[in-house]
Amino acid sequence: MLVALGLLMVVTFMALIITKRATPVVALLLVPVAFGLFAGAGLGISDMITDGIKDLAPTAAMLFFAIVFFGIMIDVGLFDPVVRGVVKLVRDDPAKLVVGTAVLAMVVSLDGDGSTTFIITTSALLPLYLKLGVSPVVLTVVAGLSNATMNILPWGGPTARAASALKISPSEVFVPMIPSLVVGLVIVLLFAYHLGVLERRRIGKIEIRESVLARSGGGTGSGVAVLDGPGTGTVPPARLSGSADISLDDDSTDNASDTGFTAGTLDPNRPTLRPKLLWFNAALTIGLLAVLGMDVISIPVLFMIAAGIALVVNFPQVKDQSAAITRHSSSIVAVVSMVLAAAVLTGVFSGTGMVEAIADWLTSILPTFLGPHLAIVIGLLSIPFTFFMTNDAFYFGMLPVLSETAQKYGIDPAEVARASITGQPVHMQSPLVPAILLLVALAGVSLADHHKKVLWRACLVSVAMLGVGVLVGSIPF
């Protein structure tokens, strides 16, 4: 009975999310309550949900203050020199331009918001792509891979979801996966350099061909460069205005519509800039990331302290501090409400015994030889599953059951969570992710052209991250 109810609850929740008949928050709140009462929880369902909230409160706090901190860093201009530096360094070399795209996207992705990353990267670099004749598809591929790999940051979305679903600390999931993240980013940079070299060669061939045509009196007659390299098709006009209000992926925080954006780019004259505090803010951010990597302080506490310091130093006036938090309130509400709502699902799932019953059933039907390697199986399954469904459906609907089954074979929930986030490079390319739709719209390319070039590369990054996790012992073999 519990197995049937549990599976039906998961299917109902996933169906509502996938068909967009309910928001993740509404589905997380109402579906578990209905099935919990039907399972006989009665008034005890209150204690189940309360226990779930207690377990997830640290994660909600971490997300709250991480959004505030990185939102402030964008407001005060910490990343502006990076944008200007990348534009200055790439000059007229396609290879440098593509690598610079990857670096810029990785740095801006620190705020956990894919849409902001794509707006800044595209508006800063797309004019150079068009000027040099580099395919905009290369921009979407490199920016998409960079942001997708960085998406496993604790405040980026999937790590917080996995931790919330399994009632563990995000630091338990993320810190052991830092080697995987580093290797993933290196692979993205190598892909970027290779694509840049290919574009350099292709553009050189086009220039030679145009020179020959000019001497013979011929020409394309259209003024539009025809691409026959990594980006097929023609170079369309850039569409850079009016995009900052597009809705974001559920894996990102919605601060793209906050003040500071003008026509799809950062306003160099916004009133929140603090140029005199650039080095202080840089040191504060580097120090925060260093302590985060050492795992000596709880992540929620670390971000609380860092956000407090950032607010006091950059905005000494109380009204300015309140305004700084308010600017990112929509991001905070969207993400924190989702985590707290997840407490209802996890609390009911565990409190009614559904998850244990389903795990016992899965264990009985799972081939024996796969049991000890279930973490790797989950990692591989996360690649297609998170592409064809939302992160909410996968992490809150499927992961708790998979984790409970894995525990039967001695695999820790944290190890399952680490394996489950390795599919994110592929997930972020999904048409279910509005941020990627924003990227291709800004660059003026089709999603099909983007997928042709990005999906196999994203799969390699995911498999490499999973493999490194196994090699360093953060994911059991």
ABEGO torsion letter per residue (X at the ends): XAAAAAAAAAAAAAAAAAAGABBAAAAAAAAAAAAAAAAGAEAAAAAAAAAAAAAAAAAAAAAAAAAAAAAAAAAAGAAAAAAAAAAAAAEABAAAAAAAAAAAAAAAAAAGBAAAAAAAAAAAAAAAAAAAGBBAAAAAAAAAAAAAAAAABAAAGAAAAAAAAAGBBAAAAAAAAAAAAAAAAAAAAAAAAAAAAAAAAAAAAAAAAAAAAAAAGBEAGAGBBBBABABBEBBBBBBABGAAABBBBAABBBAAABBGBBGGBBBAABAABBAAAAAAAAAAAAAAAAAAAAGABBAAAAAAAAAAAAAAAABABAAAAAAAAAAAAAAAAAAAAAAAAAAAAAAAAAAAGAAAAAAAAAAAABBAAAAAAAAAAAAAAAAAAAAABBAAAAAAAAAAAAAAAAAAAGBBAAAAAAAAAAAAAAAAABAABAAAAAAAAAAGBBAAAAAAAAAAAAAAAAAAAAAAAAAAGABBX
